C-alpha cells in the first residue's frame, strides 16, 4: 500500500508524508490544494490513483542520464482528473513542482511556505520501491 498523507499547508504549498507498506519513506512537497485547478500550480485532488512507469515523457531522458544505474522510467500518477504527466521527482521549492510530487528527506517552513531538502537523496531511497509498485500496478492513495 502506498499512501500520501498531507500534513500541512503553506500559502502556496502542501506538505505530505509518503508511506509504503505503512512505513514512512520521505516528505512530499506539492503545490497548494485548490478547489479549481490552475495548471502547474495545484496539488492533485485527494483520491486513489494508479501508478505507472512513463518511458516517453521529456523528463525521462534527463533522469535516464542522471540516474542511469537505476532509472526504469518516471513513476507517474495516472488517472487524475484534469491532470496529466504527474511524476515523483526531485526539487526543493513549490516552483519546481509544476503539479508533480517532490521528494524530500527534511522540510523547512520559510515565510509561510514549505520546502523540502535533500530531495535527490530521498528520490534515490524511494525510487526502487515506487518503480516496483508501479510495475506491479499498485495504487497511490492521497489523503
C-alpha positions, 0 to 999 in steps of 0.5 A: 500500500502506498499512501500520501498523507498531507500534513500541512499547508503553506500559502502556496504549498502542501506538505505530505508524508509518503508511506509504503507498506505503512512505513514512512519513506520521505516528505512530499512537497506539492503545490497548494490544494485548490478547489479549481485547478490552475495548471502547474500550480495545484496539488492533485485532488485527494483520491486513489490513483494508479501508478505507472512507469512513463518511458516517453515523457521529456523528463525521462531522458534527463533522469535516464542520464542522471540516474542511469544505474537505476532509472526504469522510467518516471513513476507517474500518477495516472488517472487524475482528473484534469491532470496529466504527466504527474511524476515523483521527482526531485526539487526543493521549492513549490516552483519546481513542482509544476503539479508533480510530487517532490521528494524530500528527506527534511522540510523547512517552513520559510515565510509561510511556505514549505520546502523540502531538502535533500530531495535527490537523496530521498528520490534515490531511497524511494525510487526502487520501491515506487518503480516496483509498485508501479510495475506491479500496478499498485495504487497511490492513495492521497489523503 
